[in-house]
Amino acid sequence: MKPVQYHWDEMKIGPGAPPIKTKRGWLNIYHGVFPTMDGSVYRLGVCLHDLKNPAKIIGVYDGW
């Protein structure tokens, strides 16, 4: 995973809780940082990784 420009995790991303195994894949809760003129804002997001190949990302929720 990499930060995405103009996204809520634009500045950097990092780990959150350990991944949770579900029927559809590994649910990953992570944190992202967005720069503002008043300082950095940290938010949590979620994404789903493939069960057999966690390097493959199935989907990332766009919201925070």
mmCIF file as Biopython writes it, N, C-alpha, C and O atoms, coordinates in Angstrom:
data_model
#
loop_
_atom_site.group_PDB
_atom_site.id
_atom_site.type_symbol
_atom_site.label_atom_id
_atom_site.label_alt_id
_atom_site.label_comp_id
_atom_site.label_asym_id
_atom_site.label_entity_id
_atom_site.label_seq_id
_atom_site.pdbx_PDB_ins_code
_atom_site.Cartn_x
_atom_site.Cartn_y
_atom_site.Cartn_z
_atom_site.occupancy
_atom_site.B_iso_or_equiv
_atom_site.auth_seq_id
_atom_site.auth_asym_id
_atom_site.pdbx_PDB_model_num
ATOM 1   N N  . MET A ? 1  ? 0.843   -1.175  0.000  1.0 0.0 1  A 1 
ATOM 2   C CA . MET A ? 1  ? 0.000   0.000   0.000  1.0 0.0 1  A 1 
ATOM 3   C C  . MET A ? 1  ? 0.884   1.232   0.000  1.0 0.0 1  A 1 
ATOM 4   O O  . MET A ? 1  ? 1.955   1.260   0.606  1.0 0.0 1  A 1 
ATOM 5   N N  . LYS A ? 2  ? 0.403   2.245   -0.697 1.0 0.0 2  A 1 
ATOM 6   C CA . LYS A ? 2  ? 1.125   3.511   -0.763 1.0 0.0 2  A 1 
ATOM 7   C C  . LYS A ? 2  ? 0.136   4.662   -0.568 1.0 0.0 2  A 1 
ATOM 8   O O  . LYS A ? 2  ? -1.038  4.537   -0.916 1.0 0.0 2  A 1 
ATOM 9   N N  . PRO A ? 3  ? 0.603   5.774   -0.018 1.0 0.0 3  A 1 
ATOM 10  C CA . PRO A ? 3  ? -0.263  6.952   0.068  1.0 0.0 3  A 1 
ATOM 11  C C  . PRO A ? 3  ? -0.696  7.401   -1.328 1.0 0.0 3  A 1 
ATOM 12  O O  . PRO A ? 3  ? 0.030   7.214   -2.305 1.0 0.0 3  A 1 
ATOM 13  N N  . VAL A ? 4  ? -1.876  7.989   -1.405 1.0 0.0 4  A 1 
ATOM 14  C CA . VAL A ? 4  ? -2.425  8.451   -2.675 1.0 0.0 4  A 1 
ATOM 15  C C  . VAL A ? 4  ? -2.555  9.973   -2.620 1.0 0.0 4  A 1 
ATOM 16  O O  . VAL A ? 4  ? -3.122  10.521  -1.675 1.0 0.0 4  A 1 
ATOM 17  N N  . GLN A ? 5  ? -2.028  10.647  -3.637 1.0 0.0 5  A 1 
ATOM 18  C CA . GLN A ? 5  ? -2.090  12.110  -3.671 1.0 0.0 5  A 1 
ATOM 19  C C  . GLN A ? 5  ? -3.540  12.588  -3.689 1.0 0.0 5  A 1 
ATOM 20  O O  . GLN A ? 5  ? -4.382  11.995  -4.364 1.0 0.0 5  A 1 
ATOM 21  N N  . TYR A ? 6  ? -3.830  13.649  -2.956 1.0 0.0 6  A 1 
ATOM 22  C CA . TYR A ? 6  ? -5.157  14.259  -2.822 1.0 0.0 6  A 1 
ATOM 23  C C  . TYR A ? 6  ? -6.169  13.314  -2.177 1.0 0.0 6  A 1 
ATOM 24  O O  . TYR A ? 6  ? -7.370  13.454  -2.406 1.0 0.0 6  A 1 
ATOM 25  N N  . HIS A ? 7  ? -5.712  12.373  -1.387 1.0 0.0 7  A 1 
ATOM 26  C CA . HIS A ? 7  ? -6.568  11.420  -0.675 1.0 0.0 7  A 1 
ATOM 27  C C  . HIS A ? 7  ? -6.375  11.665  0.814  1.0 0.0 7  A 1 
ATOM 28  O O  . HIS A ? 7  ? -5.425  12.345  1.201  1.0 0.0 7  A 1 
ATOM 29  N N  . TRP A ? 8  ? -7.250  11.129  1.658  1.0 0.0 8  A 1 
ATOM 30  C CA . TRP A ? 8  ? -7.149  11.386  3.089  1.0 0.0 8  A 1 
ATOM 31  C C  . TRP A ? 8  ? -5.888  10.789  3.709  1.0 0.0 8  A 1 
ATOM 32  O O  . TRP A ? 8  ? -5.527  11.155  4.828  1.0 0.0 8  A 1 
ATOM 33  N N  . ASP A ? 9  ? -5.208  9.878   3.008  1.0 0.0 9  A 1 
ATOM 34  C CA . ASP A ? 9  ? -3.962  9.300   3.528  1.0 0.0 9  A 1 
ATOM 35  C C  . ASP A ? 9  ? -2.758  9.750   2.692  1.0 0.0 9  A 1 
ATOM 36  O O  . ASP A ? 9  ? -1.793  9.006   2.516  1.0 0.0 9  A 1 
ATOM 37  N N  . GLU A ? 10 ? -2.837  10.970  2.189  1.0 0.0 10 A 1 
ATOM 38  C CA . GLU A ? 10 ? -1.858  11.499  1.232  1.0 0.0 10 A 1 
ATOM 39  C C  . GLU A ? 10 ? -0.427  11.538  1.756  1.0 0.0 10 A 1 
ATOM 40  O O  . GLU A ? 10 ? 0.506   11.245  1.008  1.0 0.0 10 A 1 
ATOM 41  N N  . MET A ? 11 ? -0.235  11.891  3.012  1.0 0.0 11 A 1 
ATOM 42  C CA . MET A ? 11 ? 1.114   12.112  3.528  1.0 0.0 11 A 1 
ATOM 43  C C  . MET A ? 11 ? 1.846   10.809  3.841  1.0 0.0 11 A 1 
ATOM 44  O O  . MET A ? 11 ? 2.995   10.633  3.437  1.0 0.0 11 A 1 
ATOM 45  N N  . LYS A ? 12 ? 1.195   9.904   4.551  1.0 0.0 12 A 1 
ATOM 46  C CA . LYS A ? 12 ? 1.790   8.599   4.843  1.0 0.0 12 A 1 
ATOM 47  C C  . LYS A ? 12 ? 0.718   7.665   5.386  1.0 0.0 12 A 1 
ATOM 48  O O  . LYS A ? 12 ? -0.349  8.102   5.818  1.0 0.0 12 A 1 
ATOM 49  N N  . ILE A ? 13 ? 1.022   6.371   5.355  1.0 0.0 13 A 1 
ATOM 50  C CA . ILE A ? 13 ? 0.134   5.368   5.948  1.0 0.0 13 A 1 
ATOM 51  C C  . ILE A ? 13 ? 0.951   4.512   6.903  1.0 0.0 13 A 1 
ATOM 52  O O  . ILE A ? 13 ? 2.176   4.443   6.805  1.0 0.0 13 A 1 
ATOM 53  N N  . GLY A ? 14 ? 0.253   3.858   7.829  1.0 0.0 14 A 1 
ATOM 54  C CA . GLY A ? 14 ? 0.928   3.004   8.789  1.0 0.0 14 A 1 
ATOM 55  C C  . GLY A ? 14 ? -0.033  1.965   9.335  1.0 0.0 14 A 1 
ATOM 56  O O  . GLY A ? 14 ? -1.237  2.028   9.087  1.0 0.0 14 A 1 
ATOM 57  N N  . PRO A ? 15 ? 0.507   1.006   10.084 1.0 0.0 15 A 1 
ATOM 58  C CA . PRO A ? 15 ? -0.317  -0.083  10.589 1.0 0.0 15 A 1 
ATOM 59  C C  . PRO A ? 15 ? -1.292  0.372   11.675 1.0 0.0 15 A 1 
ATOM 60  O O  . PRO A ? 15 ? -1.086  1.377   12.356 1.0 0.0 15 A 1 
ATOM 61  N N  . GLY A ? 16 ? -2.353  -0.406  11.802 1.0 0.0 16 A 1 
ATOM 62  C CA . GLY A ? 16 ? -3.321  -0.194  12.873 1.0 0.0 16 A 1 
ATOM 63  C C  . GLY A ? 16 ? -3.382  -1.473  13.687 1.0 0.0 16 A 1 
ATOM 64  O O  . GLY A ? 16 ? -2.370  -1.904  14.241 1.0 0.0 16 A 1 
ATOM 65  N N  . ALA A ? 17 ? -4.535  -2.074  13.767 1.0 0.0 17 A 1 
ATOM 66  C CA . ALA A ? 17 ? -4.702  -3.342  14.474 1.0 0.0 17 A 1 
ATOM 67  C C  . ALA A ? 17 ? -4.179  -4.494  13.611 1.0 0.0 17 A 1 
ATOM 68  O O  . ALA A ? 17 ? -4.027  -4.328  12.401 1.0 0.0 17 A 1 
ATOM 69  N N  . PRO A ? 18 ? -3.900  -5.665  14.213 1.0 0.0 18 A 1 
ATOM 70  C CA . PRO A ? 18 ? -3.535  -6.829  13.396 1.0 0.0 18 A 1 
ATOM 71  C C  . PRO A ? 18 ? -4.663  -7.153  12.415 1.0 0.0 18 A 1 
ATOM 72  O O  . PRO A ? 18 ? -5.832  -6.965  12.751 1.0 0.0 18 A 1 
ATOM 73  N N  . PRO A ? 19 ? -4.341  -7.635  11.212 1.0 0.0 19 A 1 
ATOM 74  C CA . PRO A ? 19 ? -5.378  -7.971  10.231 1.0 0.0 19 A 1 
ATOM 75  C C  . PRO A ? 19 ? -6.356  -9.010  10.784 1.0 0.0 19 A 1 
ATOM 76  O O  . PRO A ? 19 ? -5.977  -9.878  11.570 1.0 0.0 19 A 1 
ATOM 77  N N  . ILE A ? 20 ? -7.613  -8.906  10.364 1.0 0.0 20 A 1 
ATOM 78  C CA . ILE A ? 20 ? -8.672  -9.804  10.814 1.0 0.0 20 A 1 
ATOM 79  C C  . ILE A ? 20 ? -9.049  -10.715 9.650  1.0 0.0 20 A 1 
ATOM 80  O O  . ILE A ? 20 ? -9.377  -10.236 8.565  1.0 0.0 20 A 1 
ATOM 81  N N  . LYS A ? 21 ? -9.001  -12.032 9.873  1.0 0.0 21 A 1 
ATOM 82  C CA . LYS A ? 21 ? -9.330  -12.989 8.818  1.0 0.0 21 A 1 
ATOM 83  C C  . LYS A ? 21 ? -10.849 -13.073 8.668  1.0 0.0 21 A 1 
ATOM 84  O O  . LYS A ? 21 ? -11.563 -13.310 9.642  1.0 0.0 21 A 1 
ATOM 85  N N  . THR A ? 22 ? -11.337 -12.876 7.435  1.0 0.0 22 A 1 
ATOM 86  C CA . THR A ? 22 ? -12.766 -13.003 7.131  1.0 0.0 22 A 1 
ATOM 87  C C  . THR A ? 22 ? -12.923 -13.994 5.980  1.0 0.0 22 A 1 
ATOM 88  O O  . THR A ? 22 ? -11.927 -14.444 5.413  1.0 0.0 22 A 1 
ATOM 89  N N  . LYS A ? 23 ? -14.150 -14.333 5.633  1.0 0.0 23 A 1 
ATOM 90  C CA . LYS A ? 23 ? -14.395 -15.244 4.512  1.0 0.0 23 A 1 
ATOM 91  C C  . LYS A ? 23 ? -13.914 -14.655 3.190  1.0 0.0 23 A 1 
ATOM 92  O O  . LYS A ? 23 ? -13.526 -15.392 2.284  1.0 0.0 23 A 1 
ATOM 93  N N  . ARG A ? 24 ? -13.939 -13.342 3.080  1.0 0.0 24 A 1 
ATOM 94  C CA . ARG A ? 24 ? -13.606 -12.682 1.816  1.0 0.0 24 A 1 
ATOM 95  C C  . ARG A ? 24 ? -12.171 -12.194 1.726  1.0 0.0 24 A 1 
ATOM 96  O O  . ARG A ? 24 ? -11.735 -11.767 0.657  1.0 0.0 24 A 1 
ATOM 97  N N  . GLY A ? 25 ? -11.435 -12.248 2.813  1.0 0.0 25 A 1 
ATOM 98  C CA . GLY A ? 25 ? -10.046 -11.800 2.798  1.0 0.0 25 A 1 
ATOM 99  C C  . GLY A ? 25 ? -9.624  -11.260 4.151  1.0 0.0 25 A 1 
ATOM 100 O O  . GLY A ? 25 ? -10.369 -11.331 5.128  1.0 0.0 25 A 1 
ATOM 101 N N  . TRP A ? 26 ? -8.410  -10.718 4.189  1.0 0.0 26 A 1 
ATOM 102 C CA . TRP A ? 26 ? -7.884  -10.114 5.411  1.0 0.0 26 A 1 
ATOM 103 C C  . TRP A ? 26 ? -8.341  -8.658  5.499  1.0 0.0 26 A 1 
ATOM 104 O O  . TRP A ? 26 ? -8.035  -7.850  4.622  1.0 0.0 26 A 1 
ATOM 105 N N  . LEU A ? 27 ? -9.071  -8.333  6.556  1.0 0.0 27 A 1 
ATOM 106 C CA . LEU A ? 27 ? -9.514  -6.961  6.790  1.0 0.0 27 A 1 
ATOM 107 C C  . LEU A ? 27 ? -8.392  -6.234  7.515  1.0 0.0 27 A 1 
ATOM 108 O O  . LEU A ? 27 ? -7.990  -6.632  8.608  1.0 0.0 27 A 1 
ATOM 109 N N  . ASN A ? 28 ? -7.897  -5.187  6.917  1.0 0.0 28 A 1 
ATOM 110 C CA . ASN A ? 28 ? -6.772  -4.441  7.455  1.0 0.0 28 A 1 
ATOM 111 C C  . ASN A ? 28 ? -7.232  -3.042  7.859  1.0 0.0 28 A 1 
ATOM 112 O O  . ASN A ? 28 ? -7.711  -2.269  7.030  1.0 0.0 28 A 1 
ATOM 113 N N  . ILE A ? 29 ? -7.080  -2.735  9.131  1.0 0.0 29 A 1 
ATOM 114 C CA . ILE A ? 29 ? -7.374  -1.387  9.640  1.0 0.0 29 A 1 
ATOM 115 C C  . ILE A ? 29 ? -6.035  -0.661  9.741  1.0 0.0 29 A 1 
ATOM 116 O O  . ILE A ? 29 ? -5.118  -1.132  10.414 1.0 0.0 29 A 1 
ATOM 117 N N  . TYR A ? 30 ? -5.925  0.476   9.078  1.0 0.0 30 A 1 
ATOM 118 C CA . TYR A ? 30 ? -4.659  1.198   9.055  1.0 0.0 30 A 1 
ATOM 119 C C  . TYR A ? 30 ? -4.904  2.679   9.307  1.0 0.0 30 A 1 
ATOM 120 O O  . TYR A ? 30 ? -6.043  3.145   9.284  1.0 0.0 30 A 1 
ATOM 121 N N  . HIS A ? 31 ? -3.826  3.408   9.547  1.0 0.0 31 A 1 
ATOM 122 C CA . HIS A ? 31 ? -3.978  4.858   9.731  1.0 0.0 31 A 1 
ATOM 123 C C  . HIS A ? 31 ? -3.308  5.586   8.578  1.0 0.0 31 A 1 
ATOM 124 O O  . HIS A ? 31 ? -2.350  5.100   7.976  1.0 0.0 31 A 1 
ATOM 125 N N  . GLY A ? 32 ? -3.833  6.749   8.294  1.0 0.0 32 A 1 
ATOM 126 C CA . GLY A ? 32 ? -3.267  7.599   7.262  1.0 0.0 32 A 1 
ATOM 127 C C  . GLY A ? 32 ? -3.141  9.011   7.792  1.0 0.0 32 A 1 
ATOM 128 O O  . GLY A ? 32 ? -3.826  9.397   8.738  1.0 0.0 32 A 1 
ATOM 129 N N  . VAL A ? 33 ? -2.263  9.772   7.176  1.0 0.0 33 A 1 
ATOM 130 C CA . VAL A ? 33 ? -2.009  11.141  7.616  1.0 0.0 33 A 1 
ATOM 131 C C  . VAL A ? 33 ? -2.228  12.088  6.432  1.0 0.0 33 A 1 
ATOM 132 O O  . VAL A ? 33 ? -1.762  11.845  5.319  1.0 0.0 33 A 1 
ATOM 133 N N  . PHE A ? 34 ? -2.948  13.169  6.711  1.0 0.0 34 A 1 
ATOM 134 C CA . PHE A ? 34 ? -3.219  14.198  5.708  1.0 0.0 34 A 1 
ATOM 135 C C  . PHE A ? 34 ? -2.646  15.518  6.211  1.0 0.0 34 A 1 
ATOM 136 O O  . PHE A ? 34 ? -2.954  15.933  7.328  1.0 0.0 34 A 1 
ATOM 137 N N  . PRO A ? 35 ? -1.817  16.184  5.408  1.0 0.0 35 A 1 
ATOM 138 C CA . PRO A ? 35 ? -1.256  17.460  5.857  1.0 0.0 35 A 1 
ATOM 139 C C  . PRO A ? 35 ? -2.261  18.606  5.681  1.0 0.0 35 A 1 
ATOM 140 O O  . PRO A ? 35 ? -2.965  18.680  4.674  1.0 0.0 35 A 1 
ATOM 141 N N  . THR A ? 36 ? -2.313  19.483  6.665  1.0 0.0 36 A 1 
ATOM 142 C CA . THR A ? 36 ? -3.129  20.688  6.572  1.0 0.0 36 A 1 
ATOM 143 C C  . THR A ? 36 ? -2.261  21.882  6.972  1.0 0.0 36 A 1 
ATOM 144 O O  . THR A ? 36 ? -1.153  21.703  7.479  1.0 0.0 36 A 1 
ATOM 145 N N  . MET A ? 37 ? -2.754  23.075  6.748  1.0 0.0 37 A 1 
ATOM 146 C CA . MET A ? 37 ? -2.005  24.271  7.145  1.0 0.0 37 A 1 
ATOM 147 C C  . MET A ? 37 ? -1.888  24.372  8.667  1.0 0.0 37 A 1 
ATOM 148 O O  . MET A ? 37 ? -1.018  25.074  9.182  1.0 0.0 37 A 1 
ATOM 149 N N  . ASP A ? 38 ? -2.773  23.664  9.385  1.0 0.0 38 A 1 
ATOM 150 C CA . ASP A ? 38 ? -2.786  23.711  10.846 1.0 0.0 38 A 1 
ATOM 151 C C  . ASP A ? 38 ? -2.086  22.507  11.466 1.0 0.0 38 A 1 
ATOM 152 O O  . ASP A ? 38 ? -2.115  22.343  12.686 1.0 0.0 38 A 1 
ATOM 153 N N  . GLY A ? 39 ? -1.461  21.668  10.659 1.0 0.0 39 A 1 
ATOM 154 C CA . GLY A ? 39 ? -0.780  20.478  11.159 1.0 0.0 39 A 1 
ATOM 155 C C  . GLY A ? 39 ? -1.321  19.224  10.488 1.0 0.0 39 A 1 
ATOM 156 O O  . GLY A ? 39 ? -2.151  19.299  9.582  1.0 0.0 39 A 1 
ATOM 157 N N  . SER A ? 40 ? -0.853  18.093  10.932 1.0 0.0 40 A 1 
ATOM 158 C CA . SER A ? 40 ? -1.240  16.815  10.344 1.0 0.0 40 A 1 
ATOM 159 C C  . SER A ? 40 ? -2.509  16.268  10.992 1.0 0.0 40 A 1 
ATOM 160 O O  . SER A ? 40 ? -2.724  16.427  12.194 1.0 0.0 40 A 1 
ATOM 161 N N  . VAL A ? 41 ? -3.346  15.621  10.178 1.0 0.0 41 A 1 
ATOM 162 C CA . VAL A ? 41 ? -4.578  14.997  10.654 1.0 0.0 41 A 1 
ATOM 163 C C  . VAL A ? 41 ? -4.448  13.490  10.440 1.0 0.0 41 A 1 
ATOM 164 O O  . VAL A ? 41 ? -4.205  13.031  9.324  1.0 0.0 41 A 1 
ATOM 165 N N  . TYR A ? 42 ? -4.613  12.724  11.524 1.0 0.0 42 A 1 
ATOM 166 C CA . TYR A ? 42 ? -4.549  11.266  11.464 1.0 0.0 42 A 1 
ATOM 167 C C  . TYR A ? 42 ? -5.964  10.708  11.395 1.0 0.0 42 A 1 
ATOM 168 O O  . TYR A ? 42 ? -6.855  11.158  12.116 1.0 0.0 42 A 1 
ATOM 169 N N  . ARG A ? 43 ? -6.166  9.710   10.509 1.0 0.0 43 A 1 
ATOM 170 C CA . ARG A ? 43 ? -7.475  9.076   10.358 1.0 0.0 43 A 1 
ATOM 171 C C  . ARG A ? 43 ? -7.280  7.575   10.177 1.0 0.0 43 A 1 
ATOM 172 O O  . ARG A ? 43 ? -6.207  7.120   9.781  1.0 0.0 43 A 1 
ATOM 173 N N  . LEU A ? 44 ? -8.334  6.809   10.472 1.0 0.0 44 A 1 
ATOM 174 C CA . LEU A ? 44 ? -8.302  5.365   10.260 1.0 0.0 44 A 1 
ATOM 175 C C  . LEU A ? 44 ? -9.052  5.003   8.993  1.0 0.0 44 A 1 
ATOM 176 O O  . LEU A ? 44 ? -10.043 5.643   8.644  1.0 0.0 44 A 1 
ATOM 177 N N  . GLY A ? 45 ? -8.576  3.976   8.308  1.0 0.0 45 A 1 
ATOM 178 C CA . GLY A ? 45 ? -9.231  3.466   7.112  1.0 0.0 45 A 1 
ATOM 179 C C  . GLY A ? 45 ? -9.184  1.947   7.107  1.0 0.0 45 A 1 
ATOM 180 O O  . GLY A ? 45 ? -8.542  1.336   7.962  1.0 0.0 45 A 1 
ATOM 181 N N  . VAL A ? 46 ? -9.861  1.342   6.146  1.0 0.0 46 A 1 
ATOM 182 C CA . VAL A ? 46 ? -9.869  -0.116  6.037  1.0 0.0 46 A 1 
ATOM 183 C C  . VAL A ? 46 ? -9.620  -0.542  4.589  1.0 0.0 46 A 1 
ATOM 184 O O  . VAL A ? 46 ? -9.962  0.170   3.645  1.0 0.0 46 A 1 
ATOM 185 N N  . CYS A ? 47 ? -9.021  -1.707  4.446  1.0 0.0 47 A 1 
ATOM 186 C CA . CYS A ? 47 ? -8.853  -2.314  3.129  1.0 0.0 47 A 1 
ATOM 187 C C  . CYS A ? 47 ? -8.937  -3.826  3.288  1.0 0.0 47 A 1 
ATOM 188 O O  . CYS A ? 47 ? -8.826  -4.354  4.395  1.0 0.0 47 A 1 
ATOM 189 N N  . LEU A ? 48 ? -9.134  -4.507  2.178  1.0 0.0 48 A 1 
ATOM 190 C CA . LEU A ? 48 ? -9.276  -5.956  2.177  1.0 0.0 48 A 1 
ATOM 191 C C  . LEU A ? 48 ? -8.180  -6.552  1.303  1.0 0.0 48 A 1 
ATOM 192 O O  . LEU A ? 48 ? -8.010  -6.171  0.145  1.0 0.0 48 A 1 
ATOM 193 N N  . HIS A ? 49 ? -7.436  -7.504  1.885  1.0 0.0 49 A 1 
ATOM 194 C CA . HIS A ? 49 ? -6.354  -8.191  1.185  1.0 0.0 49 A 1 
ATOM 195 C C  . HIS A ? 49 ? -6.774  -9.625  0.882  1.0 0.0 49 A 1 
ATOM 196 O O  . HIS A ? 49 ? -7.582  -10.210 1.602  1.0 0.0 49 A 1 
ATOM 197 N N  . ASP A ? 50 ? -6.220  -10.182 -0.183 1.0 0.0 50 A 1 
ATOM 198 C CA . ASP A ? 50 ? -6.477  -11.568 -0.576 1.0 0.0 50 A 1 
ATOM 199 C C  . ASP A ? 50 ? -6.010  -12.524 0.522  1.0 0.0 50 A 1 
ATOM 200 O O  . ASP A ? 50 ? -4.959  -12.313 1.128  1.0 0.0 50 A 1 
ATOM 201 N N  . LEU A ? 51 ? -6.801  -13.585 0.778  1.0 0.0 51 A 1 
ATOM 202 C CA . LEU A ? 51 ? -6.444  -14.550 1.822  1.0 0.0 51 A 1 
ATOM 203 C C  . LEU A ? 51 ? -5.147  -15.292 1.519  1.0 0.0 51 A 1 
ATOM 204 O O  . LEU A ? 51 ? -4.318  -15.472 2.410  1.0 0.0 51 A 1 
ATOM 205 N N  . LYS A ? 52 ? -4.964  -15.719 0.285  1.0 0.0 52 A 1 
ATOM 206 C CA . LYS A ? 52 ? -3.792  -16.520 -0.069 1.0 0.0 52 A 1 
ATOM 207 C C  . LYS A ? 52 ? -2.572  -15.674 -0.402 1.0 0.0 52 A 1 
ATOM 208 O O  . LYS A ? 52 ? -1.439  -16.120 -0.219 1.0 0.0 52 A 1 
ATOM 209 N N  . ASN A ? 53 ? -2.792  -14.463 -0.886 1.0 0.0 53 A 1 
ATOM 210 C CA . ASN A ? 53 ? -1.698  -13.566 -1.230 1.0 0.0 53 A 1 
ATOM 211 C C  . ASN A ? 53 ? -1.995  -12.180 -0.663 1.0 0.0 53 A 1 
ATOM 212 O O  . ASN A ? 53 ? -2.544  -11.332 -1.366 1.0 0.0 53 A 1 
ATOM 213 N N  . PRO A ? 54 ? -1.641  -11.940 0.593  1.0 0.0 54 A 1 
ATOM 214 C CA . PRO A ? 54 ? -1.963  -10.659 1.232  1.0 0.0 54 A 1 
ATOM 215 C C  . PRO A ? 54 ? -1.352  -9.435  0.545  1.0 0.0 54 A 1 
ATOM 216 O O  . PRO A ? 54 ? -1.775  -8.309  0.807  1.0 0.0 54 A 1 
ATOM 217 N N  . ALA A ? 55 ? -0.371  -9.638  -0.323 1.0 0.0 55 A 1 
ATOM 218 C CA . ALA A ? 55 ? 0.186   -8.510  -1.062 1.0 0.0 55 A 1 
ATOM 219 C C  . ALA A ? 55 ? -0.812  -7.976  -2.086 1.0 0.0 55 A 1 
ATOM 220 O O  . ALA A ? 55 ? -0.700  -6.834  -2.532 1.0 0.0 55 A 1 
ATOM 221 N N  . LYS A ? 56 ? -1.789  -8.805  -2.456 1.0 0.0 56 A 1 
ATOM 222 C CA . LYS A ? 56 ? -2.823  -8.397  -3.413 1.0 0.0 56 A 1 
ATOM 223 C C  . LYS A ? 56 ? -3.960  -7.702  -2.658 1.0 0.0 56 A 1 
ATOM 224 O O  . LYS A ? 56 ? -4.572  -8.289  -1.766 1.0 0.0 56 A 1 
ATOM 225 N N  . ILE A ? 57 ? -4.233  -6.463  -3.020 1.0 0.0 57 A 1 
ATOM 226 C CA . ILE A ? 57 ? -5.300  -5.701  -2.386 1.0 0.0 57 A 1 
ATOM 227 C C  . ILE A ? 57 ? -6.584  -5.865  -3.194 1.0 0.0 57 A 1 
ATOM 228 O O  . ILE A ? 57 ? -6.619  -5.564  -4.387 1.0 0.0 57 A 1 
ATOM 229 N N  . ILE A ? 58 ? -7.631  -6.344  -2.537 1.0 0.0 58 A 1 
ATOM 230 C CA . ILE A ? 58 ? -8.932  -6.528  -3.193 1.0 0.0 58 A 1 
ATOM 231 C C  . ILE A ? 58 ? -9.672  -5.204  -3.294 1.0 0.0 58 A 1 
ATOM 232 O O  . ILE A ? 58 ? -10.281 -4.903  -4.320 1.0 0.0 58 A 1 
ATOM 233 N N  . GLY A ? 59 ? -9.619  -4.420  -2.235 1.0 0.0 59 A 1 
ATOM 234 C CA . GLY A ? 59 ? -10.312 -3.145  -2.247 1.0 0.0 59 A 1 
ATOM 235 C C  . GLY A ? 59 ? -9.909  -2.271  -1.080 1.0 0.0 59 A 1 
ATOM 236 O O  . GLY A ? 59 ? -9.496  -2.759  -0.027 1.0 0.0 59 A 1 
ATOM 237 N N  . VAL A ? 60 ? -10.035 -0.975  -1.282 1.0 0.0 60 A 1 
ATOM 238 C CA . VAL A ? 60 ? -9.751  0.018   -0.233 1.0 0.0 60 A 1 
ATOM 239 C C  . VAL A ? 60 ? -10.971 0.917   -0.121 1.0 0.0 60 A 1 
ATOM 240 O O  . VAL A ? 60 ? -11.453 1.442   -1.125 1.0 0.0 60 A 1 
ATOM 241 N N  . TYR A ? 61 ? -11.478 1.099   1.111  1.0 0.0 61 A 1 
ATOM 242 C CA . TYR A ? 61 ? -12.601 1.997   1.298  1.0 0.0 61 A 1 
ATOM 243 C C  . TYR A ? 61 ? -12.124 3.424   1.108  1.0 0.0 61 A 1 
ATOM 244 O O  . TYR A ? 61 ? -11.098 3.806   1.670  1.0 0.0 61 A 1 
ATOM 245 N N  . ASP A ? 62 ? -12.831 4.208   0.341  1.0 0.0 62 A 1 
ATOM 246 C CA . ASP A ? 62 ? -12.408 5.559   0.001  1.0 0.0 62 A 1 
ATOM 247 C C  . ASP A ? 62 ? -12.563 6.539   1.163  1.0 0.0 62 A 1 
ATOM 248 O O  . ASP A ? 62 ? -11.846 7.537   1.239  1.0 0.0 62 A 1 
ATOM 249 N N  . GLY A ? 63 ? -13.482 6.256   2.048  1.0 0.0 63 A 1 
ATOM 250 C CA . GLY A ? 63 ? -13.693 7.157   3.182  1.0 0.0 63 A 1 
ATOM 251 C C  . GLY A ? 63 ? -12.742 6.885   4.328  1.0 0.0 63 A 1 
ATOM 252 O O  . GLY A ? 63 ? -11.919 5.973   4.255  1.0 0.0 63 A 1 
ATOM 253 N N  . TRP A ? 64 ? -12.848 7.645   5.351  1.0 0.0 64 A 1 
ATOM 254 C CA . TRP A ? 64 ? -12.015 7.431   6.539  1.0 0.0 64 A 1 
ATOM 255 C C  . TRP A ? 64 ? -12.888 7.245   7.744  1.0 0.0 64 A 1 
ATOM 256 O O  . TRP A ? 64 ? -12.381 7.051   8.849  1.0 0.0 64 A 1 
#
